[in-house]
Amino acid sequence: MGPSCPMYRTPFGVYRPTYRPARWSVPSRRSARNGAARMKIGIFGTGGMAAALGGAWTTAGHDVVIGGRSQERAERTAGLISAAGHGSIADAARHGDAILVAVPAAEAPHLVGFLAGSLAGRTVIDCTNSLVPTDEGLMLNLGGATSVARQLAAAAPDAHVVKAFNLCHTSVWTLRPPTFENVPLAVPYCADHPAAAAATETLISSIGCTPAPCGGLARAAYLEATAALAIGLWWAGGQPRAAFPSQAEVSHP
């Protein structure tokens, strides 16, 4: 890249606008699966959740750009999932109509706050969980905050923050589609903004799952607490799904 290209110094490193459309870029006229509108998605992060959900969305026909602190890792993740391109986290923010925040929960508020201007008016989906193992089991580690999602909303007040995709292990998002006992996976989400809720439902439905609206962002704390409970059960060798059976059909005389 030429010397005239600007640099941006951030709390997470020095970035250049290095967005590169990949050779495997999806044609722009392609529609997403299940009749959903094709969306432009920017993903913050290059780890397991970024690859798993990003891969599900590229398979569904969405236009995904991976943004990372390491351009090598961003390029590698984009190649693994056949994303439309890769670049810095700032590039992903500028690309996406919807943004997936898939960085460590402790870093997410600072990062989102730094990019608040670029995120204004965009759907910002928080899939993080701030969890810490203790002698009493897995616990939330929020430092007095109600939820990570509310921290992101405070850091970027003009963004439309949604809590979603935080209850399942990364392996679940690699299923095409995620179904269990022939029932599509339900994906709970919390959102305040109607357009952000609609965008989230599009992203959920397009990968073969069922949207499960759970109220406004004030209730995101319950999703994060549920993650602590469910993941703690998995770690202990339990099966969280067994604790939430369908309502019993009781015959009445």
HELIX and SHEET records of a PDB file:
HELIX    1   1 ARG A   33  GLY A   35  5                                   3    
HELIX    2   2 GLY A   48  THR A   59  1                                  12    
HELIX    3   3 GLN A   71  ILE A   81  1                                  11    
HELIX    4   4 ILE A   89  HIS A   95  1                                   7    
HELIX    5   5 ALA A  108  PHE A  114  1                                   7    
HELIX    6   6 ALA A  116  LEU A  119  1                                   4    
HELIX    7   7 VAL A  148  ALA A  155  1                                   8    
HELIX    8   8 THR A  170  THR A  174  5                                   5    
HELIX    9   9 PRO A  194  SER A  206  1                                  13    
HELIX   10  10 LEU A  217  ARG A  219  5                                   3    
HELIX   11  11 ALA A  220  TRP A  235  1                                  16    
HELIX   12  12 PRO A  240  ALA A  243  5                                   4    
SHEET    1   A 2 TYR A   8  THR A  10  0                                        
SHEET    2   A 2 GLY A  13  TYR A  15 -1                                        
SHEET    1   B 9 ARG A  20  PRO A  21  0                                        
SHEET    2   B 9 GLY A  85  GLY A  87 -1                                        
SHEET    3   B 9 ASP A  63  GLY A  67  1                                        
SHEET    4   B 9 LYS A  40  PHE A  44  1                                        
SHEET    5   B 9 ALA A  98  VAL A 101  1                                        
SHEET    6   B 9 THR A 123  ASP A 126  1                                        
SHEET    7   B 9 HIS A 160  ALA A 164  1                                        
SHEET    8   B 9 ALA A 186  ALA A 191 -1                                        
SHEET    9   B 9 THR A 210  PRO A 213  1                                        
SHEET    1   C 2 LEU A 131  THR A 134  0                                        
SHEET    2   C 2 GLY A 137  LEU A 140 -1                                        
SHEET    1   D 2 THR A 179  PHE A 180  0                                        
SHEET    2   D 2 VAL A 183  PRO A 184 -1                                        
END                                                                             
